[in-house]
Amino acid sequence: MTDKRTQQEASESNTIKDPEKWTTGDEQMTGAQRSYLETLAGEAGEEVEENLTKAEASKRIDELQQKTGRGTEDGGGRDAGQ
């Protein structure tokens, strides 16, 4: 039987994974990603690329979150837990 610490460590190891290593990263971005990208891009005064993959969209979301302050601990807005 595993203890709570072991379970927590196992859980945390899978919470953040490089989009380049996603098994579905080359699939078309999701509707939720597109919607959030449009929100972030609007706030940043930038355009949303049309044909991004899930991995590319994730990276772009990260970039725009940094630029707008959304999704960061001190930036308020939406949680990073999408």
C-alpha positions as CSV (number, residue, x, y, z in Angstrom):
1,M,0.0,0.0,0.0
2,T,1.3,3.5,-0.8
3,D,1.4,6.4,1.6
4,K,-0.1,9.8,0.9
5,R,3.3,11.3,0.1
6,T,4.0,8.8,-2.6
7,Q,0.5,9.3,-4.0
8,Q,0.9,13.1,-4.0
9,E,4.3,12.9,-5.7
10,A,2.9,10.6,-8.4
11,S,0.0,12.9,-9.0
12,E,2.2,16.0,-9.2
13,S,4.5,14.4,-11.7
14,N,1.7,14.2,-14.2
15,T,0.2,17.7,-13.7
16,I,2.7,19.6,-15.8
17,K,4.0,18.0,-18.9
18,D,5.8,19.6,-21.8
19,P,3.3,20.0,-24.7
20,E,6.0,18.6,-27.0
21,K,5.6,15.3,-25.2
22,W,1.8,15.2,-25.3
23,T,0.5,12.1,-27.2
24,T,-2.3,14.2,-28.7
25,G,-0.2,17.4,-29.1
26,D,-0.3,17.3,-32.9
27,E,-4.1,17.3,-33.0
28,Q,-6.1,20.4,-33.7
29,M,-6.5,22.8,-30.8
30,T,-9.7,22.4,-28.8
31,G,-12.6,24.8,-28.8
32,A,-11.8,25.8,-25.2
33,Q,-8.2,26.6,-26.2
34,R,-9.4,28.6,-29.2
35,S,-11.8,30.6,-27.0
36,Y,-9.2,31.3,-24.3
37,L,-6.7,32.3,-27.0
38,E,-9.1,34.7,-28.5
39,T,-9.7,36.3,-25.1
40,L,-6.0,36.6,-24.3
41,A,-5.1,37.8,-27.8
42,G,-7.8,40.5,-27.6
43,E,-6.4,41.7,-24.3
44,A,-2.9,41.6,-25.6
45,G,-3.8,43.3,-28.9
46,E,-2.6,40.4,-30.9
47,E,-4.0,38.0,-33.5
48,V,-5.0,34.4,-33.0
49,E,-3.4,31.9,-35.4
50,E,-6.0,29.8,-37.1
51,N,-4.5,26.3,-37.4
52,L,-2.6,25.6,-34.2
53,T,-2.2,22.2,-32.7
54,K,-3.0,21.5,-29.1
55,A,0.6,21.8,-28.2
56,E,1.1,25.0,-30.1
57,A,-2.0,26.5,-28.6
58,S,-0.9,25.6,-25.1
59,K,2.5,27.3,-25.7
60,R,0.8,30.4,-27.2
61,I,-1.6,30.5,-24.2
62,D,1.4,30.5,-21.8
63,E,3.0,33.4,-23.8
64,L,-0.1,35.5,-23.8
65,Q,-0.8,34.8,-20.1
66,Q,2.7,36.2,-19.3
67,K,2.0,39.2,-21.5
68,T,-1.4,39.9,-20.0
69,G,-0.9,38.7,-16.5
70,R,-3.8,36.4,-16.7
71,G,-3.5,32.9,-15.3
72,T,-0.7,33.9,-13.0
73,E,-0.8,33.8,-9.2
74,D,-0.6,37.6,-9.0
75,G,-2.4,38.5,-12.2
76,G,-5.9,37.4,-11.2
77,G,-8.2,36.2,-13.9
78,R,-8.7,32.7,-14.9
79,D,-6.9,29.8,-13.1
80,A,-4.0,28.1,-14.8
81,G,-5.8,24.8,-14.2
82,Q,-7.5,24.5,-17.5
